[in-house]
Amino acid sequence: MPDPQHKRPGKGRLAARLAAVVLALSLPLTACTAEDPLAQQAAAGDNKNYIAGDGSVTEYAPETRGEPVELEAELYNGTKVNSNDWKGEVTVLNFWYAACAPCRLEAPDLKALYKKHKDDGAQFFGVNLRDSKATAQAFERNFGIKYPSINDQDGGVLLAMTEYVPPQAVPTTIVLDKQGRVAARILGVADKSTLDTLITDALAA
């Protein structure tokens, strides 16, 4: 189960979180530019145009992990994905959208870690919370992202992960163990060396 201070939300709190998801998904996007001012904002730490996570890292000991994550979704290319098919692999879920400044900041590191671990039994999925297919794919081309992203404009995946992913703490990165359970979470920009260690530990378990 998740950390002892994290209680399962009641119906009222769950409804409130869903409302927050809907509000977040309704906000307008900011266009990409070659100079990428949004990434510069993230580096400056002024929190414009996004609600940042606090950068905290939470690891869950194997004996405290809850049930495997259960979700179904669709990639931007139309492929259906089901978390039941992820058993036996370590899965990294990165919640993002194109106008999110820290998402741009961490994109090169996620690209590098995917390249490093893809042949070791780790798979990556982006979970895009706002963007159209064209916007998401433009971001992926700009940053050379090769792993696929889930189209989560309806908030279904975010809602399924509500115990671990605050609706507006974007980016958030989740590492699932080989049983599909949440092994670790990073709120905010994923530090490359930290995420590398979390993935390596999950692969070794």
Buried (B, 14 or more C-beta within 10 A) or exposed (E): BBEEEEEEEEEEEEEEBBEBBEEBBEBEBBEBEEEBBBBEBBEEEEEEBBEBBEEEBBBBEEEEBEEBBEBEBBBBEEEEBEBEEBEEBBBBBBBBBBBBBBBBBBBBBBBEBBEEBEEEEBBBBBBBBBBBBEBBBBBBEBBEBEBBBBBBBBBBBBBBBBBBBBBBBBBBBBBBBBBBBBBBBBBBBBBBEBBBBBBBBBBEE
